[in-house]
Amino acid sequence: MTNSTTPLGWQRTGNRPLVITLIDGPNMPNLGNRNKRVYGAIASIEALHQYMRELGEGMGVTIEAVASNHEGA
C-alpha cells in the first residue's frame, strides 16, 4: 500500500505491534562534534532518537533506543 503522507511514502498495513530497536554504539555521544559533511547534521543523540521515533511513528512502528559499549564478538 502506498501512502505519500508518510516519510518514506508507505505505511504498514498489519495490526500486529512492531518494534525496531536502535542500538547506539560507544561513539554516539560524539554526534555534533564531528565533521558534518562526513557524519551528517544531527547535533545530538537526543535529536537522533527524536528523529527516529517520529520516522517510526509515521510508518506505524515503535522505535526504542538502547546503548551498548560492546565492541567485540
mmCIF file as Biopython writes it, N, C-alpha, C and O atoms, coordinates in Angstrom:
data_model
#
loop_
_atom_site.group_PDB
_atom_site.id
_atom_site.type_symbol
_atom_site.label_atom_id
_atom_site.label_alt_id
_atom_site.label_comp_id
_atom_site.label_asym_id
_atom_site.label_entity_id
_atom_site.label_seq_id
_atom_site.pdbx_PDB_ins_code
_atom_site.Cartn_x
_atom_site.Cartn_y
_atom_site.Cartn_z
_atom_site.occupancy
_atom_site.B_iso_or_equiv
_atom_site.auth_seq_id
_atom_site.auth_asym_id
_atom_site.pdbx_PDB_model_num
ATOM 1   N N  . MET A ? 1  ? 0.850  -1.186  0.000  1.0 0.0 1  A 1 
ATOM 2   C CA . MET A ? 1  ? 0.000  0.000   0.000  1.0 0.0 1  A 1 
ATOM 3   C C  . MET A ? 1  ? 0.881  1.230   0.000  1.0 0.0 1  A 1 
ATOM 4   O O  . MET A ? 1  ? 1.794  1.327   0.820  1.0 0.0 1  A 1 
ATOM 5   N N  . THR A ? 2  ? 0.640  2.157   -0.881 1.0 0.0 2  A 1 
ATOM 6   C CA . THR A ? 2  ? 1.421  3.384   -0.953 1.0 0.0 2  A 1 
ATOM 7   C C  . THR A ? 2  ? 0.658  4.518   -0.294 1.0 0.0 2  A 1 
ATOM 8   O O  . THR A ? 2  ? -0.544 4.688   -0.502 1.0 0.0 2  A 1 
ATOM 9   N N  . ASN A ? 3  ? 1.386  5.294   0.510  1.0 0.0 3  A 1 
ATOM 10  C CA . ASN A ? 3  ? 0.782  6.437   1.193  1.0 0.0 3  A 1 
ATOM 11  C C  . ASN A ? 3  ? 1.804  7.556   1.171  1.0 0.0 3  A 1 
ATOM 12  O O  . ASN A ? 3  ? 2.792  7.498   1.903  1.0 0.0 3  A 1 
ATOM 13  N N  . SER A ? 4  ? 1.591  8.574   0.350  1.0 0.0 4  A 1 
ATOM 14  C CA . SER A ? 4  ? 2.577  9.632   0.174  1.0 0.0 4  A 1 
ATOM 15  C C  . SER A ? 4  ? 2.672  10.569  1.373  1.0 0.0 4  A 1 
ATOM 16  O O  . SER A ? 4  ? 3.519  11.462  1.374  1.0 0.0 4  A 1 
ATOM 17  N N  . THR A ? 5  ? 1.831  10.398  2.396  1.0 0.0 5  A 1 
ATOM 18  C CA . THR A ? 5  ? 1.897  11.283  3.555  1.0 0.0 5  A 1 
ATOM 19  C C  . THR A ? 5  ? 2.908  10.798  4.596  1.0 0.0 5  A 1 
ATOM 20  O O  . THR A ? 5  ? 3.207  11.533  5.537  1.0 0.0 5  A 1 
ATOM 21  N N  . THR A ? 6  ? 3.437  9.594   4.455  1.0 0.0 6  A 1 
ATOM 22  C CA . THR A ? 6  ? 4.420  9.094   5.401  1.0 0.0 6  A 1 
ATOM 23  C C  . THR A ? 6  ? 5.817  9.482   4.924  1.0 0.0 6  A 1 
ATOM 24  O O  . THR A ? 6  ? 6.012  9.749   3.739  1.0 0.0 6  A 1 
ATOM 25  N N  . PRO A ? 7  ? 6.795  9.516   5.840  1.0 0.0 7  A 1 
ATOM 26  C CA . PRO A ? 7  ? 8.135  9.981   5.477  1.0 0.0 7  A 1 
ATOM 27  C C  . PRO A ? 7  ? 8.770  9.203   4.318  1.0 0.0 7  A 1 
ATOM 28  O O  . PRO A ? 7  ? 9.477  9.796   3.503  1.0 0.0 7  A 1 
ATOM 29  N N  . LEU A ? 8  ? 8.539  7.924   4.230  1.0 0.0 8  A 1 
ATOM 30  C CA . LEU A ? 8  ? 9.137  7.125   3.162  1.0 0.0 8  A 1 
ATOM 31  C C  . LEU A ? 8  ? 8.143  6.766   2.074  1.0 0.0 8  A 1 
ATOM 32  O O  . LEU A ? 8  ? 8.472  5.999   1.170  1.0 0.0 8  A 1 
ATOM 33  N N  . GLY A ? 9  ? 6.937  7.303   2.142  1.0 0.0 9  A 1 
ATOM 34  C CA . GLY A ? 9  ? 5.942  7.060   1.110  1.0 0.0 9  A 1 
ATOM 35  C C  . GLY A ? 9  ? 5.144  5.783   1.279  1.0 0.0 9  A 1 
ATOM 36  O O  . GLY A ? 9  ? 4.423  5.393   0.360  1.0 0.0 9  A 1 
ATOM 37  N N  . TRP A ? 10 ? 5.245  5.118   2.418  1.0 0.0 10 A 1 
ATOM 38  C CA . TRP A ? 10 ? 4.455  3.908   2.655  1.0 0.0 10 A 1 
ATOM 39  C C  . TRP A ? 10 ? 4.109  3.783   4.124  1.0 0.0 10 A 1 
ATOM 40  O O  . TRP A ? 10 ? 4.725  4.406   4.989  1.0 0.0 10 A 1 
ATOM 41  N N  . GLN A ? 11 ? 3.101  2.956   4.381  1.0 0.0 11 A 1 
ATOM 42  C CA . GLN A ? 11 ? 2.596  2.735   5.741  1.0 0.0 11 A 1 
ATOM 43  C C  . GLN A ? 11 ? 2.388  1.241   5.934  1.0 0.0 11 A 1 
ATOM 44  O O  . GLN A ? 11 ? 1.934  0.553   5.019  1.0 0.0 11 A 1 
ATOM 45  N N  . ARG A ? 12 ? 2.716  0.737   7.118  1.0 0.0 12 A 1 
ATOM 46  C CA . ARG A ? 12 ? 2.454  -0.665  7.430  1.0 0.0 12 A 1 
ATOM 47  C C  . ARG A ? 12 ? 0.965  -0.946  7.335  1.0 0.0 12 A 1 
ATOM 48  O O  . ARG A ? 12 ? 0.142  -0.090  7.660  1.0 0.0 12 A 1 
ATOM 49  N N  . THR A ? 13 ? 0.625  -2.133  6.896  1.0 0.0 13 A 1 
ATOM 50  C CA . THR A ? 13 ? -0.785 -2.488  6.795  1.0 0.0 13 A 1 
ATOM 51  C C  . THR A ? 13 ? -1.207 -3.462  7.883  1.0 0.0 13 A 1 
ATOM 52  O O  . THR A ? 13 ? -2.406 -3.617  8.118  1.0 0.0 13 A 1 
ATOM 53  N N  . GLY A ? 14 ? -0.279 -4.121  8.554  1.0 0.0 14 A 1 
ATOM 54  C CA . GLY A ? 14 ? -0.632 -5.081  9.595  1.0 0.0 14 A 1 
ATOM 55  C C  . GLY A ? 14 ? -1.051 -4.397  10.882 1.0 0.0 14 A 1 
ATOM 56  O O  . GLY A ? 14 ? -0.772 -3.217  11.094 1.0 0.0 14 A 1 
ATOM 57  N N  . ASN A ? 15 ? -1.728 -5.159  11.745 1.0 0.0 15 A 1 
ATOM 58  C CA . ASN A ? 15 ? -2.154 -4.575  13.018 1.0 0.0 15 A 1 
ATOM 59  C C  . ASN A ? 15 ? -1.354 -5.139  14.191 1.0 0.0 15 A 1 
ATOM 60  O O  . ASN A ? 15 ? -1.607 -4.776  15.340 1.0 0.0 15 A 1 
ATOM 61  N N  . ARG A ? 16 ? -0.400 -6.013  13.919 1.0 0.0 16 A 1 
ATOM 62  C CA . ARG A ? 16 ? 0.458  -6.559  14.961 1.0 0.0 16 A 1 
ATOM 63  C C  . ARG A ? 16 ? 1.506  -5.506  15.334 1.0 0.0 16 A 1 
ATOM 64  O O  . ARG A ? 16 ? 2.124  -4.923  14.443 1.0 0.0 16 A 1 
ATOM 65  N N  . PRO A ? 17 ? 1.721  -5.250  16.633 1.0 0.0 17 A 1 
ATOM 66  C CA . PRO A ? 17 ? 2.716  -4.245  17.033 1.0 0.0 17 A 1 
ATOM 67  C C  . PRO A ? 17 ? 4.110  -4.605  16.518 1.0 0.0 17 A 1 
ATOM 68  O O  . PRO A ? 17 ? 4.531  -5.758  16.599 1.0 0.0 17 A 1 
ATOM 69  N N  . LEU A ? 18 ? 4.803  -3.629  16.001 1.0 0.0 18 A 1 
ATOM 70  C CA . LEU A ? 18 ? 6.158  -3.836  15.502 1.0 0.0 18 A 1 
ATOM 71  C C  . LEU A ? 18 ? 7.083  -2.853  16.203 1.0 0.0 18 A 1 
ATOM 72  O O  . LEU A ? 18 ? 6.830  -1.649  16.219 1.0 0.0 18 A 1 
ATOM 73  N N  . VAL A ? 19 ? 8.171  -3.384  16.790 1.0 0.0 19 A 1 
ATOM 74  C CA . VAL A ? 19 ? 9.141  -2.556  17.493 1.0 0.0 19 A 1 
ATOM 75  C C  . VAL A ? 19 ? 10.499 -2.749  16.832 1.0 0.0 19 A 1 
ATOM 76  O O  . VAL A ? 19 ? 10.937 -3.879  16.617 1.0 0.0 19 A 1 
ATOM 77  N N  . ILE A ? 20 ? 11.159 -1.649  16.513 1.0 0.0 20 A 1 
ATOM 78  C CA . ILE A ? 20 ? 12.514 -1.679  15.979 1.0 0.0 20 A 1 
ATOM 79  C C  . ILE A ? 20 ? 13.427 -1.115  17.058 1.0 0.0 20 A 1 
ATOM 80  O O  . ILE A ? 20 ? 13.167 -0.043  17.603 1.0 0.0 20 A 1 
ATOM 81  N N  . THR A ? 21 ? 14.501 -1.844  17.364 1.0 0.0 21 A 1 
ATOM 82  C CA . THR A ? 21 ? 15.441 -1.393  18.381 1.0 0.0 21 A 1 
ATOM 83  C C  . THR A ? 21 ? 16.634 -0.730  17.709 1.0 0.0 21 A 1 
ATOM 84  O O  . THR A ? 21 ? 17.296 -1.326  16.860 1.0 0.0 21 A 1 
ATOM 85  N N  . LEU A ? 22 ? 16.897 0.505   18.100 1.0 0.0 22 A 1 
ATOM 86  C CA . LEU A ? 22 ? 18.031 1.284   17.616 1.0 0.0 22 A 1 
ATOM 87  C C  . LEU A ? 22 ? 19.141 1.128   18.650 1.0 0.0 22 A 1 
ATOM 88  O O  . LEU A ? 22 ? 18.981 1.547   19.796 1.0 0.0 22 A 1 
ATOM 89  N N  . ILE A ? 23 ? 20.266 0.529   18.258 1.0 0.0 23 A 1 
ATOM 90  C CA . ILE A ? 23 ? 21.360 0.293   19.190 1.0 0.0 23 A 1 
ATOM 91  C C  . ILE A ? 23 ? 22.436 1.345   18.959 1.0 0.0 23 A 1 
ATOM 92  O O  . ILE A ? 23 ? 23.046 1.401   17.891 1.0 0.0 23 A 1 
ATOM 93  N N  . ASP A ? 24 ? 22.662 2.180   19.973 1.0 0.0 24 A 1 
ATOM 94  C CA . ASP A ? 24 ? 23.693 3.210   19.914 1.0 0.0 24 A 1 
ATOM 95  C C  . ASP A ? 24 ? 25.019 2.619   20.364 1.0 0.0 24 A 1 
ATOM 96  O O  . ASP A ? 24 ? 25.078 1.905   21.365 1.0 0.0 24 A 1 
ATOM 97  N N  . GLY A ? 25 ? 26.073 2.912   19.633 1.0 0.0 25 A 1 
ATOM 98  C CA . GLY A ? 25 ? 27.407 2.403   19.960 1.0 0.0 25 A 1 
ATOM 99  C C  . GLY A ? 25 ? 28.194 3.369   20.827 1.0 0.0 25 A 1 
ATOM 100 O O  . GLY A ? 25 ? 27.680 4.411   21.234 1.0 0.0 25 A 1 
ATOM 101 N N  . PRO A ? 26 ? 29.441 3.021   21.109 1.0 0.0 26 A 1 
ATOM 102 C CA . PRO A ? 26 ? 30.251 3.798   22.041 1.0 0.0 26 A 1 
ATOM 103 C C  . PRO A ? 26 ? 30.614 5.207   21.561 1.0 0.0 26 A 1 
ATOM 104 O O  . PRO A ? 26 ? 30.962 6.055   22.384 1.0 0.0 26 A 1 
ATOM 105 N N  . ASN A ? 27 ? 30.543 5.478   20.271 1.0 0.0 27 A 1 
ATOM 106 C CA . ASN A ? 27 ? 30.925 6.802   19.770 1.0 0.0 27 A 1 
ATOM 107 C C  . ASN A ? 27 ? 29.737 7.741   19.534 1.0 0.0 27 A 1 
ATOM 108 O O  . ASN A ? 27 ? 29.924 8.862   19.062 1.0 0.0 27 A 1 
ATOM 109 N N  . MET A ? 28 ? 28.541 7.303   19.852 1.0 0.0 28 A 1 
ATOM 110 C CA . MET A ? 28 ? 27.362 8.129   19.599 1.0 0.0 28 A 1 
ATOM 111 C C  . MET A ? 28 ? 27.350 9.447   20.365 1.0 0.0 28 A 1 
ATOM 112 O O  . MET A ? 28 ? 26.803 10.420  19.844 1.0 0.0 28 A 1 
ATOM 113 N N  . PRO A ? 29 ? 27.912 9.543   21.558 1.0 0.0 29 A 1 
ATOM 114 C CA . PRO A ? 29 ? 27.946 10.841  22.224 1.0 0.0 29 A 1 
ATOM 115 C C  . PRO A ? 29 ? 28.744 11.908  21.460 1.0 0.0 29 A 1 
ATOM 116 O O  . PRO A ? 29 ? 28.658 13.092  21.783 1.0 0.0 29 A 1 
ATOM 117 N N  . ASN A ? 30 ? 29.519 11.493  20.451 1.0 0.0 30 A 1 
ATOM 118 C CA . ASN A ? 30 ? 30.296 12.449  19.661 1.0 0.0 30 A 1 
ATOM 119 C C  . ASN A ? 30 ? 29.467 13.153  18.584 1.0 0.0 30 A 1 
ATOM 120 O O  . ASN A ? 30 ? 29.992 14.005  17.867 1.0 0.0 30 A 1 
ATOM 121 N N  . LEU A ? 31 ? 28.195 12.814  18.462 1.0 0.0 31 A 1 
ATOM 122 C CA . LEU A ? 31 ? 27.349 13.482  17.463 1.0 0.0 31 A 1 
ATOM 123 C C  . LEU A ? 31 ? 27.392 14.985  17.689 1.0 0.0 31 A 1 
ATOM 124 O O  . LEU A ? 31 ? 27.324 15.455  18.824 1.0 0.0 31 A 1 
ATOM 125 N N  . GLY A ? 32 ? 27.505 15.726  16.607 1.0 0.0 32 A 1 
ATOM 126 C CA . GLY A ? 32 ? 27.544 17.178  16.699 1.0 0.0 32 A 1 
ATOM 127 C C  . GLY A ? 32 ? 28.951 17.720  16.861 1.0 0.0 32 A 1 
ATOM 128 O O  . GLY A ? 32 ? 29.173 18.915  16.665 1.0 0.0 32 A 1 
ATOM 129 N N  . ASN A ? 33 ? 29.910 16.868  17.214 1.0 0.0 33 A 1 
ATOM 130 C CA . ASN A ? 33 ? 31.292 17.314  17.398 1.0 0.0 33 A 1 
ATOM 131 C C  . ASN A ? 33 ? 32.186 16.935  16.224 1.0 0.0 33 A 1 
ATOM 132 O O  . ASN A ? 33 ? 33.362 17.297  16.205 1.0 0.0 33 A 1 
ATOM 133 N N  . ARG A ? 34 ? 31.657 16.223  15.262 1.0 0.0 34 A 1 
ATOM 134 C CA . ARG A ? 34 ? 32.439 15.757  14.123 1.0 0.0 34 A 1 
ATOM 135 C C  . ARG A ? 34 ? 32.079 16.533  12.864 1.0 0.0 34 A 1 
ATOM 136 O O  . ARG A ? 34 ? 31.122 17.308  12.854 1.0 0.0 34 A 1 
ATOM 137 N N  . ASN A ? 35 ? 32.845 16.321  11.809 1.0 0.0 35 A 1 
ATOM 138 C CA . ASN A ? 35 ? 32.640 16.983  10.530 1.0 0.0 35 A 1 
ATOM 139 C C  . ASN A ? 35 ? 31.247 16.647  9.995  1.0 0.0 35 A 1 
ATOM 140 O O  . ASN A ? 35 ? 30.963 15.493  9.671  1.0 0.0 35 A 1 
ATOM 141 N N  . LYS A ? 36 ? 30.387 17.652  9.904  1.0 0.0 36 A 1 
ATOM 142 C CA . LYS A ? 36 ? 29.003 17.441  9.476  1.0 0.0 36 A 1 
ATOM 143 C C  . LYS A ? 36 ? 28.909 16.969  8.028  1.0 0.0 36 A 1 
ATOM 144 O O  . LYS A ? 36 ? 27.962 16.265  7.676  1.0 0.0 36 A 1 
ATOM 145 N N  . ARG A ? 37 ? 29.855 17.334  7.193  1.0 0.0 37 A 1 
ATOM 146 C CA . ARG A ? 37 ? 29.847 16.873  5.803  1.0 0.0 37 A 1 
ATOM 147 C C  . ARG A ? 37 ? 30.076 15.373  5.720  1.0 0.0 37 A 1 
ATOM 148 O O  . ARG A ? 37 ? 29.587 14.721  4.797  1.0 0.0 37 A 1 
ATOM 149 N N  . VAL A ? 38 ? 30.814 14.820  6.673  1.0 0.0 38 A 1 
ATOM 150 C CA . VAL A ? 38 ? 31.125 13.397  6.668  1.0 0.0 38 A 1 
ATOM 151 C C  . VAL A ? 38 ? 30.088 12.608  7.462  1.0 0.0 38 A 1 
ATOM 152 O O  . VAL A ? 38 ? 29.611 11.568  7.008  1.0 0.0 38 A 1 
ATOM 153 N N  . TYR A ? 39 ? 29.737 13.111  8.660  1.0 0.0 39 A 1 
ATOM 154 C CA . TYR A ? 39 ? 28.912 12.342  9.593  1.0 0.0 39 A 1 
ATOM 155 C C  . TYR A ? 39 ? 27.461 12.784  9.668  1.0 0.0 39 A 1 
ATOM 156 O O  . TYR A ? 39 ? 26.676 12.183  10.401 1.0 0.0 39 A 1 
ATOM 157 N N  . GLY A ? 40 ? 27.087 13.811  8.932  1.0 0.0 40 A 1 
ATOM 158 C CA . GLY A ? 40 ? 25.704 14.267  8.936  1.0 0.0 40 A 1 
ATOM 159 C C  . GLY A ? 40 ? 25.469 15.428  9.881  1.0 0.0 40 A 1 
ATOM 160 O O  . GLY A ? 40 ? 26.346 15.794  10.664 1.0 0.0 40 A 1 
ATOM 161 N N  . ALA A ? 41 ? 24.282 16.004  9.802  1.0 0.0 41 A 1 
ATOM 162 C CA . ALA A ? 41 ? 23.984 17.244  10.519 1.0 0.0 41 A 1 
ATOM 163 C C  . ALA A ? 41 ? 23.235 17.044  11.827 1.0 0.0 41 A 1 
ATOM 164 O O  . ALA A ? 41 ? 22.852 18.033  12.453 1.0 0.0 41 A 1 
ATOM 165 N N  . ILE A ? 42 ? 23.009 15.824  12.266 1.0 0.0 42 A 1 
ATOM 166 C CA . ILE A ? 42 ? 22.298 15.600  13.523 1.0 0.0 42 A 1 
ATOM 167 C C  . ILE A ? 42 ? 23.201 16.043  14.663 1.0 0.0 42 A 1 
ATOM 168 O O  . ILE A ? 42 ? 24.351 15.611  14.752 1.0 0.0 42 A 1 
ATOM 169 N N  . ALA A ? 43 ? 22.684 16.909  15.540 1.0 0.0 43 A 1 
ATOM 170 C CA . ALA A ? 43 ? 23.514 17.585  16.537 1.0 0.0 43 A 1 
ATOM 171 C C  . ALA A ? 43 ? 23.718 16.813  17.832 1.0 0.0 43 A 1 
ATOM 172 O O  . ALA A ? 43 ? 24.678 17.075  18.556 1.0 0.0 43 A 1 
ATOM 173 N N  . SER A ? 44 ? 22.832 15.863  18.139 1.0 0.0 44 A 1 
ATOM 174 C CA . SER A ? 44 ? 22.960 15.171  19.427 1.0 0.0 44 A 1 
ATOM 175 C C  . SER A ? 44 ? 22.275 13.817  19.359 1.0 0.0 44 A 1 
ATOM 176 O O  . SER A ? 44 ? 21.481 13.547  18.457 1.0 0.0 44 A 1 
ATOM 177 N N  . ILE A ? 45 ? 22.594 12.983  20.318 1.0 0.0 45 A 1 
ATOM 178 C CA . ILE A ? 45 ? 21.969 11.662  20.391 1.0 0.0 45 A 1 
ATOM 179 C C  . ILE A ? 45 ? 20.462 11.800  20.640 1.0 0.0 45 A 1 
ATOM 180 O O  . ILE A ? 45 ? 19.668 11.010  20.128 1.0 0.0 45 A 1 
ATOM 181 N N  . GLU A ? 46 ? 20.080 12.798  21.422 1.0 0.0 46 A 1 
ATOM 182 C CA . GLU A ? 46 ? 18.657 13.033  21.686 1.0 0.0 46 A 1 
ATOM 183 C C  . GLU A ? 46 ? 17.927 13.427  20.403 1.0 0.0 46 A 1 
ATOM 184 O O  . GLU A ? 46 ? 16.801 12.988  20.168 1.0 0.0 46 A 1 
ATOM 185 N N  . ALA A ? 47 ? 18.570 14.257  19.571 1.0 0.0 47 A 1 
ATOM 186 C CA . ALA A ? 47 ? 17.962 14.662  18.299 1.0 0.0 47 A 1 
ATOM 187 C C  . ALA A ? 47 ? 17.808 13.462  17.369 1.0 0.0 47 A 1 
ATOM 188 O O  . ALA A ? 47 ? 16.809 13.351  16.660 1.0 0.0 47 A 1 
ATOM 189 N N  . LEU A ? 48 ? 18.791 12.567  17.369 1.0 0.0 48 A 1 
ATOM 190 C CA . LEU A ? 48 ? 18.699 11.358  16.555 1.0 0.0 48 A 1 
ATOM 191 C C  . LEU A ? 48 ? 17.553 10.474  17.024 1.0 0.0 48 A 1 
ATOM 192 O O  . LEU A ? 48 ? 16.778 9.972   16.210 1.0 0.0 48 A 1 
ATOM 193 N N  . HIS A ? 49 ? 17.442 10.284  18.338 1.0 0.0 49 A 1 
ATOM 194 C CA . HIS A ? 49 ? 16.355 9.458   18.881 1.0 0.0 49 A 1 
ATOM 195 C C  . HIS A ? 49 ? 14.993 10.048  18.524 1.0 0.0 49 A 1 
ATOM 196 O O  . HIS A ? 49 ? 14.087 9.318   18.123 1.0 0.0 49 A 1 
ATOM 197 N N  . GLN A ? 50 ? 14.847 11.350  18.666 1.0 0.0 50 A 1 
ATOM 198 C CA . GLN A ? 50 ? 13.579 12.011  18.346 1.0 0.0 50 A 1 
ATOM 199 C C  . GLN A ? 50 ? 13.244 11.847  16.864 1.0 0.0 50 A 1 
ATOM 200 O O  . GLN A ? 50 ? 12.106 11.539  16.511 1.0 0.0 50 A 1 
ATOM 201 N N  . TYR A ? 51 ? 14.227 12.050  16.009 1.0 0.0 51 A 1 
ATOM 202 C CA . TYR A ? 51 ? 14.026 11.895  14.565 1.0 0.0 51 A 1 
ATOM 203 C C  . TYR A ? 51 ? 13.575 10.471  14.233 1.0 0.0 51 A 1 
ATOM 204 O O  . TYR A ? 51 ? 12.640 10.277  13.457 1.0 0.0 51 A 1 
ATOM 205 N N  . MET A ? 52 ? 14.239 9.485   14.820 1.0 0.0 52 A 1 
ATOM 206 C CA . MET A ? 52 ? 13.902 8.095   14.542 1.0 0.0 52 A 1 
ATOM 207 C C  . MET A ? 52 ? 12.515 7.731   15.078 1.0 0.0 52 A 1 
ATOM 208 O O  . MET A ? 52 ? 11.779 6.990   14.427 1.0 0.0 52 A 1 
ATOM 209 N N  . ARG A ? 53 ? 12.152 8.245   16.256 1.0 0.0 53 A 1 
ATOM 210 C CA . ARG A ? 53 ? 10.806 7.974   16.797 1.0 0.0 53 A 1 
ATOM 211 C C  . ARG A ? 53 ? 9.727  8.560   15.886 1.0 0.0 53 A 1 
ATOM 212 O O  . ARG A ? 53 ? 8.711  7.917   15.625 1.0 0.0 53 A 1 
ATOM 213 N N  . GLU A ? 54 ? 9.953  9.781   15.406 1.0 0.0 54 A 1 
ATOM 214 C CA . GLU A ? 54 ? 8.979  10.413  14.509 1.0 0.0 54 A 1 
ATOM 215 C C  . GLU A ? 54 ? 8.888  9.657   13.185 1.0 0.0 54 A 1 
ATOM 216 O O  . GLU A ? 54 ? 7.795  9.487   12.644 1.0 0.0 54 A 1 
ATOM 217 N N  . LEU A ? 55 ? 10.016 9.208   12.665 1.0 0.0 55 A 1 
ATOM 218 C CA . LEU A ? 55 ? 10.020 8.445   11.425 1.0 0.0 55 A 1 
ATOM 219 C C  . LEU A ? 55 ? 9.263  7.132   11.618 1.0 0.0 55 A 1 
ATOM 220 O O  . LEU A ? 55 ? 8.448  6.748   10.779 1.0 0.0 55 A 1 
ATOM 221 N N  . GLY A ? 56 ? 9.538  6.451   12.722 1.0 0.0 56 A 1 
ATOM 222 C CA . GLY A ? 56 ? 8.835  5.205   13.014 1.0 0.0 56 A 1 
ATOM 223 C C  . GLY A ? 56 ? 7.346  5.408   13.190 1.0 0.0 56 A 1 
ATOM 224 O O  . GLY A ? 56 ? 6.541  4.619   12.693 1.0 0.0 56 A 1 
ATOM 225 N N  . GLU A ? 57 ? 6.978  6.464   13.896 1.0 0.0 57 A 1 
ATOM 226 C CA . GLU A ? 57 ? 5.555  6.759   14.113 1.0 0.0 57 A 1 
ATOM 227 C C  . GLU A ? 57 ? 4.836  6.954   12.787 1.0 0.0 57 A 1 
ATOM 228 O O  . GLU A ? 57 ? 3.709  6.492   12.607 1.0 0.0 57 A 1 
ATOM 229 N N  . GLY A ? 58 ? 5.497  7.642   11.858 1.0 0.0 58 A 1 
ATOM 230 C CA . GLY A ? 58 ? 4.904  7.870   10.544 1.0 0.0 58 A 1 
ATOM 231 C C  . GLY A ? 58 ? 4.719  6.591   9.747  1.0 0.0 58 A 1 
ATOM 232 O O  . GLY A ? 58 ? 3.883  6.536   8.845  1.0 0.0 58 A 1 
ATOM 233 N N  . MET A ? 59 ? 5.490  5.565   10.074 1.0 0.0 59 A 1 
ATOM 234 C CA . MET A ? 59 ? 5.386  4.282   9.375  1.0 0.0 59 A 1 
ATOM 235 C C  . MET A ? 59 ? 4.577  3.261   10.154 1.0 0.0 59 A 1 
ATOM 236 O O  . MET A ? 59 ? 4.349  2.153   9.669  1.0 0.0 59 A 1 
ATOM 237 N N  . GLY A ? 60 ? 4.135  3.618   11.363 1.0 0.0 60 A 1 
ATOM 238 C CA . GLY A ? 60 ? 3.324  2.705   12.147 1.0 0.0 60 A 1 
ATOM 239 C C  . GLY A ? 60 ? 4.129  1.726   12.978 1.0 0.0 60 A 1 
ATOM 240 O O  . GLY A ? 60 ? 3.624  0.662   13.335 1.0 0.0 60 A 1 
ATOM 241 N N  . VAL A ? 61 ? 5.374  2.064   13.294 1.0 0.0 61 A 1 
ATOM 242 C CA . VAL A ? 61 ? 6.203  1.201   14.134 1.0 0.0 61 A 1 
ATOM 243 C C  . VAL A ? 61 ? 6.713  1.990   15.337 1.0 0.0 61 A 1 
ATOM 244 O O  . VAL A ? 61 ? 6.761  3.220   15.314 1.0 0.0 61 A 1 
ATOM 245 N N  . THR A ? 62 ? 7.092  1.265   16.384 1.0 0.0 62 A 1 
ATOM 246 C CA . THR A ? 62 ? 7.663  1.882   17.570 1.0 0.0 62 A 1 
ATOM 247 C C  . THR A ? 62 ? 9.178  1.728   17.513 1.0 0.0 62 A 1 
ATOM 248 O O  . THR A ? 62 ? 9.682  0.636   17.254 1.0 0.0 62 A 1 
ATOM 249 N N  . ILE A ? 63 ? 9.899  2.808   17.751 1.0 0.0 63 A 1 
ATOM 250 C CA . ILE A ? 63 ? 11.354 2.777   17.798 1.0 0.0 63 A 1 
ATOM 251 C C  . ILE A ? 63 ? 11.776 2.909   19.256 1.0 0.0 63 A 1 
ATOM 252 O O  . ILE A ? 63 ? 11.369 3.840   19.950 1.0 0.0 63 A 1 
ATOM 253 N N  . GLU A ? 64 ? 12.597 1.966   19.711 1.0 0.0 64 A 1 
ATOM 254 C CA . GLU A ? 64 ? 13.159 2.087   21.053 1.0 0.0 64 A 1 
ATOM 255 C C  . GLU A ? 64 ? 14.679 2.133   20.909 1.0 0.0 64 A 1 
ATOM 256 O O  . GLU A ? 64 ? 15.257 1.417   20.091 1.0 0.0 64 A 1 
ATOM 257 N N  . ALA A ? 65 ? 15.315 2.980   21.709 1.0 0.0 65 A 1 
ATOM 258 C CA . ALA A ? 65 ? 16.764 3.160   21.635 1.0 0.0 65 A 1 
ATOM 259 C C  . ALA A ? 65 ? 17.419 2.587   22.882 1.0 0.0 65 A 1 
ATOM 260 O O  . ALA A ? 65 ? 16.945 2.783   24.001 1.0 0.0 65 A 1 
ATOM 261 N N  . VAL A ? 66 ? 18.522 1.874   22.665 1.0 0.0 66 A 1 
ATOM 262 C CA . VAL A ? 66 ? 19.336 1.352   23.769 1.0 0.0 66 A 1 
ATOM 263 C C  . VAL A ? 66 ? 20.783 1.664   23.448 1.0 0.0 66 A 1 
ATOM 264 O O  . VAL A ? 66 ? 21.142 1.855   22.286 1.0 0.0 66 A 1 
ATOM 265 N N  . ALA A ? 67 ? 21.614 1.717   24.478 1.0 0.0 67 A 1 
ATOM 266 C CA . ALA A ? 67 ? 23.043 1.975   24.312 1.0 0.0 67 A 1 
ATOM 267 C C  . ALA A ? 67 ? 23.841 0.727   24.629 1.0 0.0 67 A 1 
ATOM 268 O O  . ALA A ? 67 ? 23.490 -0.033  25.531 1.0 0.0 67 A 1 
ATOM 269 N N  . SER A ? 68 ? 24.912 0.520   23.887 1.0 0.0 68 A 1 
ATOM 270 C CA . SER A ? 68 ? 25.800 -0.595  24.140 1.0 0.0 68 A 1 
ATOM 271 C C  . SER A ? 68 ? 27.232 -0.156  23.871 1.0 0.0 68 A 1 
ATOM 272 O O  . SER A ? 68 ? 27.510 0.484   22.857 1.0 0.0 68 A 1 
ATOM 273 N N  . ASN A ? 69 ? 28.130 -0.496  24.767 1.0 0.0 69 A 1 
ATOM 274 C CA . ASN A ? 69 ? 29.539 -0.218  24.572 1.0 0.0 69 A 1 
ATOM 275 C C  . ASN A ? 69 ? 30.300 -1.450  24.103 1.0 0.0 69 A 1 
ATOM 276 O O  . ASN A ? 69 ? 31.530 -1.442  24.054 1.0 0.0 69 A 1 
ATOM 277 N N  . HIS A ? 70 ? 29.573 -2.506  23.758 1.0 0.0 70 A 1 
ATOM 278 C CA . HIS A ? 70 ? 30.191 -3.747  23.320 1.0 0.0 70 A 1 
ATOM 279 C C  . HIS A ? 70 ? 30.860 -3.556  21.964 1.0 0.0 70 A 1 
ATOM 280 O O  . HIS A ? 70 ? 30.209 -3.119  21.015 1.0 0.0 70 A 1 
ATOM 281 N N  . GLU A ? 71 ? 32.143 -3.873  21.856 1.0 0.0 71 A 1 
ATOM 282 C CA . GLU A ? 71 ? 32.866 -3.717  20.608 1.0 0.0 71 A 1 
ATOM 283 C C  . GLU A ? 71 ? 33.437 -5.029  20.091 1.0 0.0 71 A 1 
ATOM 284 O O  . GLU A ? 71 ? 34.204 -5.033  19.128 1.0 0.0 71 A 1 
ATOM 285 N N  . GLY A ? 72 ? 33.075 -6.135  20.716 1.0 0.0 72 A 1 
ATOM 286 C CA . GLY A ? 72 ? 33.640 -7.417  20.319 1.0 0.0 72 A 1 
ATOM 287 C C  . GLY A ? 72 ? 32.607 -8.387  19.802 1.0 0.0 72 A 1 
ATOM 288 O O  . GLY A ? 72 ? 31.438 -8.050  19.613 1.0 0.0 72 A 1 
ATOM 289 N N  . ALA A ? 73 ? 33.067 -9.592  19.581 1.0 0.0 73 A 1 
ATOM 290 C CA . ALA A ? 73 ? 32.172 -10.634 19.063 1.0 0.0 73 A 1 
ATOM 291 C C  . ALA A ? 73 ? 31.460 -11.346 20.183 1.0 0.0 73 A 1 
ATOM 292 O O  . ALA A ? 73 ? 30.667 -12.253 19.932 1.0 0.0 73 A 1 
#
